[in-house]
């Protein structure tokens, strides 16, 4: 009989607890409303510090307070009596001084920036350093290459918010319906005549959850990654990085071919011209990193130039010189991609590790690099204004390169202003190469002379509106459009590079295609599932703009993949291989890659074909994570890592009044005491309640008592 009682008790307790879980889950779902369209600030680290935002493990909760002017800030900091709060601000009010005042007040548990896309854009919105990458590049060799004085910094509007450690979470909300709901909730519950009135009423509140596992610096975090438990290995952070895209205009001969061109290519210094651009940008918020002026215009120009040069070059002719196209990842974080290429060149392992048993081209070294052109922050200049040419040294090679650009530019209505040589170069990948070999004849083409004209550098506002791009979609491209400007720049660059390769002006009539430039801009700025990317064999589901954040090294990001496949599609040569055999055999051939793609990007009925291309990828992971025992505080290479996090969520709910919270706490304590008393009562009288010879009423007693305890627990 006693065992039967035990079985009944176990069954009843299980049923009660199951009902409690179900009811509590439903109650939780009805209490909280997820804020969709929200993006969170997260934590990044380098060799010495941590930057960004984090919340408590269970999230930060605060009463909503909307800030629209300075008086709202003063009320929150001085008069508010129901802390903690979550400050809700529009971009125009989001500033370093505001965040510092909120953090110092100790009344604020989080910040939500709201932007439905229709608010007035602030005059400037760039939270990068006033001198991006100030401790890397040429600074390693020449000392600080960006002046401290305001008139000499590159990014005068920079607030350095990205490079600070914030003690509360910061979210960015873009969904219009969620913003309206947030405002309505605030007006209904939180607007009071006197601050003390908030203590007597239920208030609209936000829960922001963005807990970061990493802390301290990259060195400590990487060390913590190596700690293992009995069941698993916990990861706290990952190195930033991705993949570089590289391609040569002409296929580089292998050592086994022993052609005349091979010998010249191996021995000739300065035979390889470089056209480079970065593929990444930065912002505070995960998944929301546009880069219209910061990266997209340069990527598009480079790809269009490669496509045009491929049409201009006759494959039957023999050339002594070549062109290397470089699209670099992680340049926003102390030049991750370019520093890895330079490191590999110094080690003699770029583009691949030498292997005598494999047909592969010889390594490219720094001494092979000749004219180096980097495209950086390109936008259409105002009528009569120029693109600006930055360089470290004056030399015969750079003078010739600039002269060619100016000569061809006049034909295409593009002016190039040659600035005086200076060590104070704008932040660019060329700095990494010059730091190792200062005599490289390199130039940087930018829209700005001494300071950025892009007021939204490394921010959420460097989007399609910052470029004034309007998709032509097959119609005539306007002469005053960004498409027309980049097309003319493509013609100029292609003719200049052709003269380097062949030693003579281009005699043909091939021109850049404005429709291609228009489509590329559309793909990178508006719809990543565009026809061109799909023609290149990519399967893309989200119809939305790309994010240009570099990401972490072990998770492929779409921008390098899409850029590489676009290069291959536009420059590759058709072969007779079918889909089954359309792949390269790295054990026997490392000259070419093969992709299964459409034969024409602008024809939906185009048949599939196997394309042979010299496009390939290389690691864009900092040498700091490759060199064993590297000193993370030395500053020689990038040491940036990104924290791991469990989830990023924002939830809206009604927070009880202070008095109700006190009442709930008191009631909870009372229930707890009664529960213990009930359990003690059952324990003391267990011989009577659970006696084997009890009467029918006695047999029901434990059942009734157990149900009562179960209800109390629920």
C-alpha positions as CSV (number, residue, x, y, z in Angstrom):
1,X,0.0,0.0,0.0
2,X,2.8,2.4,0.9
3,X,4.4,1.9,-2.6
4,X,1.1,2.7,-4.2
5,X,1.0,6.0,-2.3
6,X,4.5,6.9,-3.6
7,X,3.5,6.1,-7.2
8,X,0.4,8.3,-6.9
9,X,2.4,11.2,-5.4
10,X,5.0,11.0,-8.2
11,X,2.3,11.0,-10.9
12,X,0.5,14.0,-9.3
13,X,3.7,16.0,-8.9
14,X,4.7,15.3,-12.5
15,X,1.3,16.4,-13.8
16,X,1.3,19.6,-11.7
17,X,4.8,20.6,-12.7
18,X,4.0,19.9,-16.4
19,X,1.0,22.1,-16.2
20,X,3.0,24.8,-14.5
21,X,5.6,24.7,-17.3
22,X,3.0,25.0,-20.0
23,X,1.1,27.8,-18.3
24,X,4.3,29.7,-17.5
25,X,5.5,29.5,-21.1
26,X,2.1,30.7,-22.4
27,X,2.2,33.5,-19.8
28,X,5.7,34.5,-20.9
29,X,4.7,34.6,-24.6
30,X,1.7,36.9,-23.7
31,X,3.9,39.2,-21.6
32,X,6.7,39.9,-24.1
33,X,6.6,41.2,-27.7
34,X,9.6,40.6,-29.8
35,X,11.0,43.7,-31.5
36,X,11.7,42.6,-35.1
37,X,14.0,44.5,-37.4
38,X,16.5,45.1,-34.6
39,X,20.3,44.9,-34.8
40,X,22.6,44.8,-31.8
41,X,26.0,46.3,-31.0
42,X,28.4,43.5,-30.1
43,X,31.9,43.2,-28.6
44,X,35.2,43.1,-30.4
45,X,38.7,42.8,-29.0
46,X,42.3,43.4,-30.0
47,X,45.6,42.5,-28.4
48,X,45.2,45.0,-25.6
49,X,41.5,46.1,-25.2
50,X,37.9,45.3,-25.5
51,X,35.4,47.4,-27.5
52,X,31.6,47.5,-28.1
53,X,28.6,46.5,-26.0
54,X,27.3,43.7,-23.8
55,X,24.3,43.0,-21.6
56,X,23.9,40.9,-18.5
57,X,23.5,37.2,-19.2
58,X,19.7,37.3,-18.7
59,X,19.4,40.6,-20.5
60,X,19.1,44.3,-19.4
61,X,15.7,45.6,-18.5
62,X,14.8,49.3,-18.4
63,X,11.8,51.6,-18.5
64,X,11.4,53.2,-22.0
65,X,12.3,56.9,-22.2
66,X,12.2,58.6,-25.6
67,X,14.8,61.3,-26.1
68,X,14.0,63.9,-28.7
69,X,15.9,66.9,-27.4
70,X,18.3,68.0,-24.6
71,X,15.5,68.6,-22.1
72,X,14.6,64.8,-22.4
73,X,18.2,64.0,-21.6
74,X,18.3,66.3,-18.6
75,X,15.0,64.8,-17.2
76,X,16.4,61.3,-17.5
77,X,19.8,62.1,-15.9
78,X,18.6,64.5,-13.2
79,X,14.9,63.9,-12.4
80,X,13.9,60.4,-13.3
81,X,12.9,58.3,-10.3
82,X,12.1,54.8,-11.7
83,X,15.5,53.5,-12.9
84,X,16.8,51.6,-14.7
85,X,15.8,53.1,-18.1
86,X,16.3,52.2,-21.7
87,X,16.9,55.4,-23.7
88,X,15.3,55.5,-27.1
89,X,16.9,58.0,-29.5
90,X,16.9,59.0,-33.2
91,X,20.1,59.0,-35.1
92,X,20.4,62.8,-35.0
93,X,20.6,62.6,-31.1
94,X,22.9,59.6,-31.1
95,X,26.4,61.0,-30.1
96,X,29.4,60.2,-28.0
97,X,28.5,62.9,-25.5
98,X,25.0,61.5,-25.1
99,X,26.3,58.0,-24.5
100,X,28.9,59.2,-22.0
101,X,26.3,61.2,-20.0
102,X,23.9,58.2,-20.0
103,X,26.6,55.8,-18.8
104,X,27.8,58.2,-16.1
105,X,24.3,58.7,-14.7
106,X,24.1,55.0,-13.8
107,X,20.3,55.2,-14.5
108,X,20.5,53.8,-18.0
109,X,20.5,50.0,-18.7
110,X,20.5,50.2,-22.5
111,X,20.0,52.4,-25.6
112,X,17.8,51.8,-28.6
113,X,18.4,53.8,-31.8
114,X,15.3,54.0,-34.0
115,X,15.3,54.8,-37.7
116,X,12.4,53.8,-40.0
117,X,14.3,55.1,-43.1
118,X,12.3,58.3,-43.4
119,X,13.8,60.4,-40.7
120,X,16.1,63.2,-41.7
121,X,19.6,62.1,-42.1
122,X,22.1,63.7,-39.7
123,X,24.8,65.9,-41.1
124,X,27.4,63.3,-40.2
125,X,27.2,59.9,-38.7
126,X,30.6,58.1,-38.5
127,X,31.6,56.4,-35.3
128,X,35.0,55.3,-36.6
129,X,38.3,56.9,-35.3
130,X,39.2,60.3,-36.8
131,X,42.3,58.5,-38.2
132,X,41.2,54.9,-39.1
133,X,43.9,52.2,-38.6
134,X,46.2,54.8,-37.1
135,X,48.5,52.3,-35.5
136,X,49.1,50.0,-38.6
137,X,50.3,50.3,-42.1
138,X,52.9,53.0,-42.7
139,X,52.7,54.0,-39.0
140,X,54.8,50.9,-38.2
141,X,57.7,52.2,-40.3
142,X,57.3,56.0,-40.4
143,X,55.6,56.7,-37.1
144,X,52.2,58.3,-36.8
145,X,51.0,59.0,-40.4
146,X,47.8,60.8,-39.4
147,X,48.2,64.1,-37.5
148,X,46.6,64.7,-34.2
149,X,45.5,68.2,-35.1
150,X,41.9,68.4,-36.4
151,X,42.9,69.9,-39.7
152,X,45.1,66.9,-40.7
153,X,42.9,63.9,-39.7
154,X,41.2,62.0,-42.4
155,X,37.8,61.5,-40.8
156,X,37.1,64.8,-39.0
157,X,33.5,63.7,-38.1
158,X,34.7,60.5,-36.5
159,X,33.5,60.0,-32.9
160,X,35.4,56.8,-32.0
161,X,32.2,55.3,-30.5
162,X,33.3,52.1,-32.2
163,X,36.5,52.1,-30.2
164,X,35.0,52.4,-26.8
165,X,33.7,49.9,-24.2
166,X,30.1,50.5,-23.3
167,X,28.6,49.0,-20.2
168,X,25.1,48.6,-21.6
169,X,23.6,47.1,-24.8
170,X,22.8,49.3,-27.8
171,X,20.3,48.2,-30.4
172,X,19.2,49.7,-33.7
173,X,15.5,49.3,-34.7
174,X,14.3,49.8,-38.3
175,X,10.8,48.2,-38.5
176,X,8.2,51.0,-38.8
177,X,5.4,49.0,-37.1
178,X,7.7,48.2,-34.1
179,X,8.7,51.8,-33.8
180,X,5.1,52.9,-33.8
181,X,4.2,50.3,-31.2
182,X,7.1,51.5,-29.0
183,X,6.0,55.1,-29.2
184,X,2.3,54.2,-28.4
185,X,3.4,52.1,-25.5
186,X,5.5,55.0,-24.2
187,X,2.8,57.6,-24.5
188,X,0.2,55.4,-22.9
189,X,2.1,54.3,-19.9
190,X,5.3,56.3,-19.3
191,X,4.4,60.0,-19.9
192,X,3.8,61.6,-16.5
193,X,3.4,65.1,-15.1
194,X,5.8,64.5,-12.2
195,X,8.7,62.0,-12.1
196,X,7.4,60.4,-8.9
197,X,4.2,59.4,-10.7
198,X,6.1,56.6,-12.5
199,X,6.4,54.8,-9.1
200,X,2.7,54.2,-8.9
201,X,1.9,52.9,-12.3
202,X,2.8,50.0,-14.7
203,X,5.4,51.2,-17.2
204,X,6.4,50.3,-20.7
205,X,9.8,48.6,-20.6
206,X,12.4,47.0,-22.9
207,X,14.5,43.9,-22.4
208,X,17.7,44.0,-24.4
209,X,19.7,40.8,-24.5
210,X,23.1,40.7,-26.1
211,X,25.4,39.0,-23.6
212,X,29.0,38.6,-24.8
213,X,31.1,35.7,-23.7
214,X,34.5,37.4,-24.5
215,X,36.1,40.0,-22.3
216,X,39.5,41.5,-21.6
217,X,41.5,41.3,-24.8
218,X,42.3,38.9,-27.7
219,X,45.2,37.2,-25.9
220,X,43.2,36.3,-22.9
221,X,40.2,35.2,-25.0
222,X,42.2,33.0,-27.2
223,X,43.8,31.4,-24.2
224,X,40.3,30.8,-22.7
225,X,39.3,29.1,-26.0
226,X,41.9,26.4,-25.3
227,X,40.3,25.4,-21.9
228,X,38.4,22.1,-22.2
229,X,35.8,20.7,-19.9
230,X,34.9,17.0,-19.6
231,X,32.2,17.2,-22.2
232,X,33.1,20.0,-24.6
233,X,35.4,22.9,-25.5
234,X,33.9,26.3,-25.0
235,X,34.5,29.0,-27.5
236,X,34.6,32.6,-26.3
237,X,35.8,34.5,-29.4
238,X,37.0,34.0,-32.9
239,X,39.6,35.8,-35.1
240,X,38.2,38.3,-37.6
241,X,39.0,37.4,-41.2
242,X,37.7,35.8,-44.3
243,X,39.0,35.3,-47.8
244,X,40.8,37.6,-50.3
245,X,39.9,37.4,-54.0
246,X,42.8,37.5,-56.5
247,X,43.0,37.0,-60.2
248,X,45.6,37.5,-62.9
249,X,44.7,39.0,-66.3
250,X,46.9,36.4,-68.0
251,X,47.4,32.8,-66.8
252,X,50.8,32.5,-65.2
253,X,52.9,29.8,-66.7
254,X,54.0,26.9,-64.6
255,X,57.6,26.0,-63.9
256,X,57.3,22.9,-65.9
257,X,56.5,24.8,-69.1
258,X,59.8,26.7,-69.3
259,X,58.5,29.2,-71.8
260,X,60.3,32.5,-72.6
261,X,57.5,34.3,-70.8
262,X,57.9,32.2,-67.7
263,X,61.6,33.0,-67.4
264,X,60.9,36.7,-67.8
265,X,58.0,36.6,-65.4
266,X,60.1,34.9,-62.8
267,X,63.1,37.2,-63.1
268,X,61.6,40.6,-64.0
269,X,61.1,43.0,-61.2
270,X,58.0,45.2,-61.4
271,X,56.4,43.1,-64.2
272,X,53.0,42.7,-62.4
273,X,50.7,45.7,-62.1
274,X,48.2,45.6,-59.2
275,X,44.6,46.9,-59.2
276,X,43.3,46.6,-55.6
277,X,40.2,47.5,-53.6
278,X,38.8,46.6,-50.2
279,X,35.6,44.5,-49.8
280,X,34.7,45.3,-46.2
281,X,33.3,48.1,-44.1
282,X,32.2,48.5,-40.5
283,X,29.4,49.7,-38.2
284,X,28.2,49.2,-34.7
285,X,25.5,46.8,-35.4
286,X,25.6,43.1,-36.4
287,X,24.2,42.4,-39.8
288,X,23.8,46.1,-40.8
289,X,27.0,47.1,-42.5
290,X,26.4,48.9,-45.8
291,X,29.4,50.3,-47.8
292,X,28.2,52.2,-50.9
293,X,31.1,54.8,-51.0
294,X,33.3,52.9,-48.6
295,X,33.7,49.8,-50.7
296,X,31.0,49.0,-53.3
297,X,32.0,51.6,-56.0
298,X,35.6,50.4,-55.8
299,X,34.6,46.7,-56.1
300,X,32.4,47.5,-59.1
301,X,35.0,49.5,-60.8
302,X,37.7,46.8,-60.3
303,X,35.4,44.0,-61.7
304,X,34.3,46.1,-64.7
305,X,38.0,46.9,-65.4
306,X,38.9,43.2,-65.3
307,X,36.1,42.4,-67.7
308,X,37.1,45.1,-70.1
309,X,40.8,44.2,-70.1
310,X,39.9,40.6,-70.8
311,X,38.2,41.8,-74.0
312,X,41.1,44.1,-74.9
313,X,43.9,41.5,-74.5
314,X,44.5,39.2,-77.4
315,X,45.2,35.7,-76.0
316,X,47.3,34.8,-79.1
317,X,49.9,37.5,-78.3
318,X,52.8,37.1,-75.9
319,X,53.2,39.7,-73.1
320,X,56.0,40.1,-70.7
321,X,53.8,42.0,-68.1
322,X,50.7,41.0,-66.2
323,X,47.9,42.5,-64.0
324,X,47.0,41.2,-60.6
325,X,43.5,42.1,-59.4
326,X,43.1,42.1,-55.6
327,X,39.8,42.3,-53.6
328,X,40.8,42.4,-49.9
329,X,38.9,41.4,-46.8
330,X,39.3,42.8,-43.3
331,X,41.0,46.1,-44.2
332,X,38.9,48.0,-41.7
333,X,40.7,46.1,-38.9
334,X,44.3,47.0,-39.3
335,X,44.5,45.7,-42.9
336,X,43.9,42.0,-42.2
337,X,43.7,40.9,-45.8
338,X,46.6,42.9,-47.3
339,X,48.9,42.1,-44.3
340,X,48.3,38.4,-44.9
341,X,49.2,38.7,-48.6
342,X,52.4,40.7,-47.8
343,X,53.3,38.1,-45.1
344,X,52.7,35.2,-47.6
345,X,54.8,37.0,-50.3
346,X,57.7,37.4,-47.8
347,X,57.4,33.7,-47.0
348,X,57.4,32.8,-50.7
349,X,53.9,31.1,-50.5
350,X,51.7,33.5,-52.4
351,X,49.4,32.6,-54.1
352,X,50.0,28.9,-53.1
353,X,52.6,27.0,-51.2
354,X,55.3,25.7,-53.6
355,X,55.0,22.0,-54.4
356,X,57.3,20.6,-57.1
357,X,54.9,17.7,-57.7
358,X,52.1,19.9,-58.8
359,X,51.6,22.1,-61.9
360,X,51.5,25.5,-60.3
361,X,52.8,29.0,-61.2
362,X,55.9,30.3,-59.3
363,X,55.3,32.4,-56.2
364,X,54.7,36.1,-56.5
365,X,57.0,38.3,-54.4
366,X,57.0,41.9,-53.5
367,X,59.8,42.5,-56.0
368,X,57.4,41.5,-58.8
369,X,55.0,44.3,-58.0
370,X,55.1,47.2,-60.4
371,X,52.5,49.9,-60.8
372,X,50.0,49.6,-57.9
373,X,46.6,51.4,-58.2
374,X,44.2,51.3,-55.2
375,X,40.6,52.4,-55.5
376,X,39.2,54.0,-52.4
377,X,36.0,55.8,-51.6
378,X,34.9,56.7,-55.1
379,X,31.9,58.8,-55.9
380,X,31.0,61.1,-58.7
381,X,32.8,64.4,-58.3
382,X,31.0,67.7,-58.8
383,X,31.3,69.2,-62.3
384,X,34.8,70.5,-62.8
385,X,36.2,68.7,-59.7
386,X,38.8,65.9,-59.8
387,X,39.7,62.6,-58.4
388,X,42.7,62.9,-56.2
389,X,46.0,60.9,-56.5
390,X,47.8,60.1,-53.2
391,X,51.3,58.7,-53.2
392,X,54.2,58.2,-50.8
393,X,57.2,59.0,-53.1
394,X,57.9,60.7,-56.4
395,X,59.5,58.3,-58.9
396,X,59.7,57.8,-62.7
397,X,57.2,54.9,-62.5
398,X,54.6,56.8,-60.5
399,X,55.0,59.8,-62.7
400,X,54.4,57.7,-65.8
401,X,51.4,56.0,-64.2
402,X,49.8,59.3,-63.3
403,X,50.5,60.8,-66.7
404,X,48.8,57.9,-68.4
405,X,45.7,58.2,-66.2
406,X,45.5,61.9,-66.9
407,X,46.0,61.5,-70.6
408,X,43.3,58.8,-70.9
409,X,41.1,60.6,-68.3
410,X,40.8,63.7,-70.5
411,X,39.2,61.6,-73.2
412,X,36.6,60.3,-70.8
413,X,36.0,63.6,-68.9
414,X,37.7,62.5,-65.7
415,X,40.3,64.7,-64.1
416,X,43.1,63.5,-61.9
417,X,44.8,65.9,-59.5
418,X,48.3,64.8,-58.5
419,X,48.8,65.7,-54.8
420,X,52.3,66.3,-53.5
421,X,54.0,63.1,-52.2
422,X,53.4,62.6,-48.5
423,X,53.8,60.0,-45.8
424,X,50.3,61.0,-44.5
425,X,48.5,58.7,-46.9
426,X,44.8,58.0,-46.4
427,X,44.0,54.7,-44.8
428,X,44.5,52.2,-47.6
429,X,45.8,48.7,-48.3
430,X,48.8,50.1,-50.2
431,X,50.2,51.2,-46.9
432,X,50.8,47.6,-45.9
433,X,52.8,47.0,-49.1
434,X,54.8,50.3,-48.7
435,X,55.6,49.5,-45.1
436,X,57.6,46.4,-46.4
437,X,58.8,47.9,-49.7
438,X,58.6,51.7,-49.8
439,X,59.8,52.0,-53.4
440,X,56.7,50.3,-54.9
441,X,55.3,52.8,-57.5
442,X,51.8,52.9,-55.8
443,X,49.0,55.4,-55.9
444,X,45.6,55.7,-54.2
445,X,42.7,57.1,-56.1
446,X,40.1,58.8,-53.9
447,X,37.2,61.3,-54.1
448,X,38.8,63.4,-51.3
449,X,42.0,65.5,-51.1
450,X,42.9,65.9,-47.4
451,X,39.8,64.9,-45.5
452,X,36.9,62.5,-46.2
453,X,33.9,64.0,-47.9
454,X,32.0,60.8,-47.0
455,X,30.2,62.0,-43.8
456,X,28.9,58.5,-43.2
457,X,32.1,56.5,-43.3
458,X,31.8,53.2,-41.5
459,X,28.2,53.6,-40.4
460,X,24.6,52.5,-41.2
461,X,24.1,55.5,-43.4
462,X,26.8,54.7,-46.0
463,X,23.9,53.1,-48.0
464,X,22.4,53.4,-51.4
465,X,21.0,56.9,-50.5
466,X,24.6,58.1,-49.8
467,X,25.5,57.3,-53.4
468,X,22.3,58.6,-55.1
469,X,22.1,55.4,-57.2
470,X,19.0,54.7,-59.3
471,X,18.8,51.4,-61.1
472,X,18.4,51.8,-64.8
473,X,17.4,48.2,-65.3
474,X,18.3,48.0,-69.0
475,X,17.3,51.5,-70.0
476,X,19.7,54.3,-71.0
477,X,22.1,55.2,-68.2
478,X,22.0,59.0,-67.5
479,X,25.2,60.9,-68.3
480,X,25.2,62.5,-64.8
481,X,24.8,59.2,-62.9
482,X,27.3,57.3,-60.8
483,X,27.0,54.5,-63.4
484,X,28.3,56.8,-66.1
485,X,31.1,58.0,-64.0
486,X,32.3,54.6,-63.0
487,X,32.1,53.4,-66.6
488,X,34.3,56.3,-67.7
489,X,36.7,55.5,-64.9
490,X,36.8,51.9,-66.0
491,X,37.7,52.9,-69.6
492,X,40.5,55.1,-68.2
493,X,42.0,52.4,-65.9
494,X,41.7,49.6,-68.5
495,X,43.6,51.7,-71.2
496,X,46.3,52.6,-68.7
497,X,46.8,49.0,-67.6
498,X,46.8,47.8,-71.2
499,X,49.7,50.1,-71.9
500,X,51.6,48.6,-69.0
501,X,50.9,45.0,-70.2
502,X,51.6,45.6,-73.9
503,X,53.9,48.6,-73.9
504,X,51.7,50.5,-76.4
505,X,48.3,52.2,-76.5
506,X,45.3,50.1,-77.1
507,X,44.4,50.0,-80.8
508,X,41.0,48.5,-80.6
509,X,37.5,49.8,-79.9
510,X,36.3,47.8,-76.9
511,X,34.6,49.9,-74.2
512,X,33.2,49.4,-70.8
513,X,29.5,48.4,-70.7
514,X,27.3,50.9,-68.7
515,X,24.7,48.2,-68.3
516,X,27.2,45.9,-66.6
517,X,28.2,48.7,-64.1
518,X,24.5,49.4,-63.5
519,X,23.8,45.7,-62.8
520,X,26.8,45.3,-60.5
521,X,25.8,48.4,-58.4
522,X,22.2,47.0,-58.2
523,X,23.6,43.6,-57.1
524,X,25.8,45.0,-54.4
525,X,23.5,47.8,-53.1
526,X,20.0,46.5,-53.5
527,X,19.4,42.9,-54.3
528,X,22.0,40.2,-53.7
529,X,19.8,37.7,-55.6
530,X,20.2,39.6,-58.8
531,X,20.5,37.9,-62.2
532,X,24.2,38.4,-62.5
533,X,25.1,36.7,-59.2
534,X,22.6,33.9,-60.0
535,X,24.2,33.5,-63.5
536,X,27.5,32.9,-61.8
537,X,26.1,29.8,-60.1
538,X,25.3,31.3,-56.7
539,X,22.2,30.2,-54.8
540,X,21.0,33.2,-52.9
541,X,17.7,33.4,-51.1
542,X,17.5,36.7,-49.2
543,X,16.5,39.5,-51.5
544,X,18.2,42.2,-49.5
545,X,21.4,44.4,-49.5
546,X,24.6,42.7,-48.5
547,X,26.4,43.3,-45.2
548,X,30.1,44.2,-45.7
549,X,31.3,43.2,-42.3
550,X,34.4,41.0,-42.5
551,X,33.0,38.4,-40.1
552,X,35.1,35.6,-38.5
553,X,37.6,33.5,-40.2
554,X,35.8,30.1,-40.1
555,X,32.4,31.3,-41.3
556,X,32.4,32.2,-45.0
557,X,30.8,35.6,-45.8
558,X,28.9,36.2,-49.0
559,X,30.8,39.3,-50.4
560,X,34.1,37.5,-51.3
561,X,32.2,34.5,-52.7
562,X,29.9,36.6,-54.9
563,X,32.7,38.9,-56.0
564,X,34.9,36.0,-56.9
565,X,32.2,34.3,-58.9
566,X,31.3,37.5,-60.6
567,X,34.9,38.0,-61.7
568,X,35.0,34.4,-63.0
569,X,31.7,34.7,-64.9
570,X,32.8,38.0,-66.6
571,X,36.4,37.0,-67.5
572,X,36.3,33.2,-67.7
573,X,36.8,31.2,-70.9
574,X,34.3,28.5,-71.9
575,X,35.5,24.9,-72.0
576,X,34.0,21.6,-73.2
577,X,33.7,20.0,-69.7
578,X,30.3,19.0,-68.5
579,X,28.9,19.7,-65.0
580,X,30.4,16.5,-63.6
581,X,34.0,17.3,-64.6
582,X,33.7,21.1,-64.1
583,X,36.2,21.3,-61.2
584,X,39.9,21.7,-60.8
585,X,42.2,19.0,-59.6
586,X,44.4,20.7,-57.1
587,X,46.8,17.7,-57.0
588,X,47.7,18.2,-60.7
589,X,46.8,21.8,-61.6
590,X,46.7,25.0,-59.6
591,X,46.7,27.4,-62.5
592,X,43.0,27.5,-63.2
593,X,39.6,27.3,-61.4
594,X,36.5,26.0,-63.1
595,X,32.9,27.1,-62.3
596,X,29.6,25.9,-63.7
597,X,27.8,29.1,-64.8
598,X,25.8,30.7,-67.5
599,X,27.6,31.7,-70.7
600,X,26.0,35.2,-70.6
601,X,25.0,37.1,-67.4
602,X,22.3,39.2,-69.1
603,X,20.4,36.4,-70.8
604,X,18.1,34.2,-68.7
605,X,18.0,31.6,-71.5
606,X,21.7,31.4,-71.7
607,X,23.0,27.8,-71.5
608,X,25.2,26.6,-68.7
609,X,28.8,26.1,-69.5
610,X,32.0,25.3,-67.6
611,X,34.2,28.4,-67.4
612,X,38.0,28.3,-66.9
613,X,39.3,31.2,-64.9
614,X,42.4,32.4,-63.1
615,X,40.2,33.7,-60.2
616,X,41.0,32.2,-56.9
617,X,40.8,32.9,-53.1
618,X,43.5,33.2,-50.5
619,X,43.3,33.3,-46.7
620,X,42.5,36.7,-45.1
621,X,43.5,35.8,-41.6
622,X,46.0,37.9,-39.8
623,X,49.5,36.5,-39.4
624,X,49.1,37.1,-35.7
625,X,47.0,33.9,-35.6
626,X,49.4,32.0,-37.8
627,X,52.7,32.8,-36.2
628,X,53.3,30.5,-33.2
629,X,53.9,32.5,-30.0
630,X,53.1,35.8,-31.6
631,X,53.2,38.8,-29.1
632,X,49.7,40.2,-29.2
633,X,50.8,43.5,-27.8
634,X,53.5,44.2,-30.5
635,X,51.2,45.9,-32.9
636,X,52.9,44.5,-36.0
637,X,49.8,42.6,-37.2
638,X,46.1,42.8,-36.7
639,X,44.9,41.0,-33.5
640,X,41.2,41.7,-33.8
641,X,38.7,39.0,-32.6
642,X,34.9,38.9,-32.2
643,X,33.1,37.7,-29.2
644,X,30.7,34.7,-29.3
645,X,27.2,35.3,-28.0
646,X,24.1,33.1,-27.4
647,X,21.4,35.4,-28.8
648,X,20.6,39.0,-29.7
649,X,17.0,39.9,-28.8
650,X,14.9,42.9,-27.9
651,X,11.5,42.5,-26.2
652,X,8.8,45.0,-25.2
653,X,6.6,44.4,-22.2
654,X,4.7,46.2,-19.4
655,X,6.7,46.4,-16.2
656,X,4.7,46.4,-12.9
657,X,4.7,49.5,-10.7
658,X,7.1,49.6,-7.8
659,X,4.3,49.0,-5.3
660,X,3.0,46.0,-7.2
661,X,6.6,44.6,-7.3
662,X,6.8,45.0,-3.5
663,X,3.4,43.3,-3.1
664,X,4.4,40.5,-5.4
665,X,7.7,40.0,-3.5
666,X,5.8,39.9,-0.2
667,X,3.2,37.4,-1.6
668,X,6.0,35.2,-2.9
669,X,7.7,35.2,0.5
670,X,4.4,34.3,2.2
671,X,3.7,31.5,-0.2
672,X,7.3,30.2,0.3
673,X,6.8,30.2,4.1
674,X,3.4,28.4,3.8
675,X,4.9,25.9,1.4
676,X,7.6,25.0,3.9
677,X,5.0,24.8,6.7
678,X,2.9,22.5,4.6
679,X,5.8,20.2,3.8
680,X,6.8,20.2,7.5
681,X,3.3,19.4,8.5
682,X,3.2,16.4,6.1
683,X,6.6,15.2,7.3
684,X,5.6,15.4,11.0
685,X,2.4,13.5,10.4
686,X,3.6,11.0,7.8
687,X,2.9,8.0,10.0
688,X,-0.7,8.9,10.2
689,X,-1.1,10.2,6.6
690,X,0.7,7.3,5.0
691,X,-0.3,4.5,7.4
692,X,-1.0,1.2,5.5
693,X,-4.1,0.6,7.5
694,X,-5.7,4.0,7.1
695,X,-9.4,4.4,6.5
696,X,-10.8,5.5,3.1
697,X,-10.7,9.1,4.3
698,X,-7.2,8.7,5.5
699,X,-6.2,7.3,2.1
700,X,-7.5,10.4,0.4
701,X,-5.6,12.7,2.8
702,X,-2.2,12.5,1.1
703,X,-3.8,13.0,-2.3
704,X,-5.6,16.2,-1.1
705,X,-2.5,17.4,0.7
706,X,-0.3,16.8,-2.4
707,X,-2.7,18.7,-4.6
708,X,-2.7,21.6,-2.2
709,X,1.1,21.8,-2.2
710,X,1.2,21.5,-6.0
711,X,-1.2,24.4,-6.4
712,X,1.0,26.5,-4.0
713,X,4.1,25.6,-6.1
714,X,2.4,26.6,-9.3
